[in-house]
Amino acid sequence: MAGYLEGKNIAITGAGSGIGKAIALAVAAEGANIVVADYGVALDGSEPTNVIAESVAGEIESLGVEAEVIAGDVSRMETGEDVVEASVNRWGSIDGVVCVAGILRERMLFNMSEDEWDAVIAVHLKGHFTIYRHAMAAMRKQDSGGSIVGITSGAFTASTAQPNYSAAKGGIVSLTRSAAMTAASISLRGGPRINANCIAPTARTRMSEKVPFEFETGDPSDIAPMAVYLLSEAGREVNAQIYSVVGRRISVWNQPKEVRSMFSSGKAWTPEEIEDVLPRTIKQEANPFIEDLERRMKEMAKEEGN
Ligand SMILES: NC(=O)c1ccc[n+]([C@@H]2O[C@H](COP(=O)([O-])OP(=O)(O)OC[C@H]3O[C@@H](n4cnc5c(N)ncnc54)[C@H](O)[C@@H]3O)[C@@H](O)[C@H]2O)c1
């Protein structure tokens, strides 16, 4: 249904390729003007160029809406400000932001360099903060409010080869929940309605090229309808949620909460008391990723034995 986002002005980081580009084209096809924010870098964050962002802006304009280009690094505060201002100055508002920009620097934890850690945390986690910070400040001043969409990953739960990426994606989940709480407190005080949610996508792009997918995967265009919905007036009902999107499947994540407690009989616990009581009472929570690893190791050992 073209026109679902008619009249809205939306900024999308990482809109130059992959999932960001698919989202930008879908949002534009629904009638929104777009700020194309992309540094045009290689997968590891090197060799920036504005060519990619300019080219996507051209494609967007051919759909009959307007486009602005910000070819800066989203991990810099001024880029966050420039992205939001580009929309407000040209069209009078910023109605939604989608933070898709990302890079990869894969390495096991025990081999990772400080640079590999810092670069990934900067682009993903700080790259969300720089946009959220300026978008929220503008949206709370607009009667029409706005929508904030972060991009996390199923890897926010854990990743052996990408601990920096996993930590950044976990940070994005917590930052987005914090933005959602801020948004709720703004509207409960009679201010405009703002929502903040995350999508955890899986799609075939240059970033996922080397992932040996054992599970279903899909195309970047499969991710776009969920982003369009979350940016829409109807989507404004949804707040503080994480949705996985892959192919035809959309799943909602649970909200983290404590599941069991134990109380000391004396003033405070001693380590010896914890050693005695914990295994009998609150125990450990099963970790599906370690269980899966154990299962796969057993299967491999069995195959090697045959
Ligand atoms: N592809 C998947 O299966 C998958 C899975 C989980 C999460 N994700 C997330 O989806 C997002 C998009 O990934 P993709 O697969 O489309 O990758 P991609 O490499 O095709 O696109 C990433 C884009 O971000 C831009 N970018 C990188 N650093 C930037 C910076 N500092 N400032 C501005 N722009 C910058 C790049 O130029 C590129 O256009 C990422 O956040 C990624 O972590 C992807």
The ligand as a Tripos MOL2 file, in Angstrom:
@<TRIPOS>MOLECULE
LIG
   44    48     1     0     0
SMALL
NO_CHARGES

@<TRIPOS>ATOM
      1 N1         22.9150   -9.1120    7.3550 N.am      1 LIG1
      2 C1         22.5060   -9.7640    8.4300 C.2       1 LIG1
      3 O1         22.1380  -10.9610    8.3780 O.2       1 LIG1
      4 C2         22.4560   -9.0450    9.7460 C.ar      1 LIG1
      5 C3         22.1840   -9.7960   10.9070 C.ar      1 LIG1
      6 C4         22.0770   -9.1470   12.1180 C.ar      1 LIG1
      7 C5         22.2430   -7.7630   12.1790 C.ar      1 LIG1
      8 N2         22.5270   -7.0580   11.0580 N.ar      1 LIG1
      9 C6         22.7120   -5.6100   11.1780 C.3       1 LIG1
     10 O2         22.0480   -4.9310   10.1320 O.3       1 LIG1
     11 C7         22.7470   -3.7270    9.8320 C.3       1 LIG1
     12 C8         23.0060   -3.6310    8.3280 C.3       1 LIG1
     13 O3         23.8280   -4.7010    7.9470 O.3       1 LIG1
     14 P1         24.0060   -5.1670    6.4290 P.3       1 LIG1
     15 O4         24.0750   -6.6340    6.4750 O.co2     1 LIG1
     16 O5         23.0140   -4.4910    5.5620 O.co2     1 LIG1
     17 O6         25.5070   -4.6120    6.1630 O.3       1 LIG1
     18 P2         26.1310   -3.7340    4.9850 P.3       1 LIG1
     19 O7         27.6000   -3.8220    5.1940 O.co2     1 LIG1
     20 O8         25.5650   -4.1340    3.6620 O.co2     1 LIG1
     21 O9         25.6210   -2.2420    5.2950 O.3       1 LIG1
     22 C9         26.1450   -1.4580    6.3120 C.3       1 LIG1
     23 C10        26.1560   -0.0090    5.8560 C.3       1 LIG1
     24 O10        26.5700    0.8180    6.9480 O.3       1 LIG1
     25 C11        27.4370    1.8290    6.4510 C.3       1 LIG1
     26 N3         28.3290    2.2740    7.5300 N.ar      1 LIG1
     27 C12        29.2960    1.5500    8.1430 C.ar      1 LIG1
     28 N4         29.9400    2.3070    9.0450 N.ar      1 LIG1
     29 C13        29.3610    3.5310    9.0150 C.ar      1 LIG1
     30 C14        29.5850    4.7300    9.7370 C.ar      1 LIG1
     31 N5         30.5570    4.8260   10.6490 N.pl3     1 LIG1
     32 N6         28.7870    5.7900    9.4710 N.ar      1 LIG1
     33 C15        27.7950    5.7020    8.5610 C.ar      1 LIG1
     34 N7         27.5560    4.5980    7.8230 N.ar      1 LIG1
     35 C16        28.3370    3.5160    8.0510 C.ar      1 LIG1
     36 C17        28.2030    1.1530    5.3210 C.3       1 LIG1
     37 O11        28.7730    2.0990    4.4270 O.3       1 LIG1
     38 C18        27.1280    0.2730    4.6880 C.3       1 LIG1
     39 O12        26.4610    0.9430    3.6400 O.3       1 LIG1
     40 C19        24.0230   -3.7480   10.6850 C.3       1 LIG1
     41 O13        23.8280   -2.9980   11.8660 O.3       1 LIG1
     42 C20        24.1700   -5.1980   11.0470 C.3       1 LIG1
     43 O14        24.8840   -5.3770   12.2560 O.3       1 LIG1
     44 C21        22.6500   -7.6710    9.8310 C.ar      1 LIG1
@<TRIPOS>BOND
     1     1     2 1
     2     2     3 2
     3     2     4 1
     4     4     5 ar
     5     4    44 ar
     6     5     6 ar
     7     6     7 ar
     8     7     8 ar
     9     8     9 1
    10     8    44 ar
    11     9    10 1
    12     9    42 1
    13    10    11 1
    14    11    12 1
    15    11    40 1
    16    12    13 1
    17    13    14 1
    18    14    15 2
    19    14    16 1
    20    14    17 1
    21    17    18 1
    22    18    19 2
    23    18    20 1
    24    18    21 1
    25    21    22 1
    26    22    23 1
    27    23    24 1
    28    23    38 1
    29    24    25 1
    30    25    26 1
    31    25    36 1
    32    26    27 ar
    33    26    35 ar
    34    27    28 ar
    35    28    29 ar
    36    29    30 ar
    37    29    35 ar
    38    30    31 1
    39    30    32 ar
    40    32    33 ar
    41    33    34 ar
    42    34    35 ar
    43    36    37 1
    44    36    38 1
    45    38    39 1
    46    40    41 1
    47    40    42 1
    48    42    43 1
@<TRIPOS>SUBSTRUCTURE
     1 LIG1         1 GROUP 0 **** ****
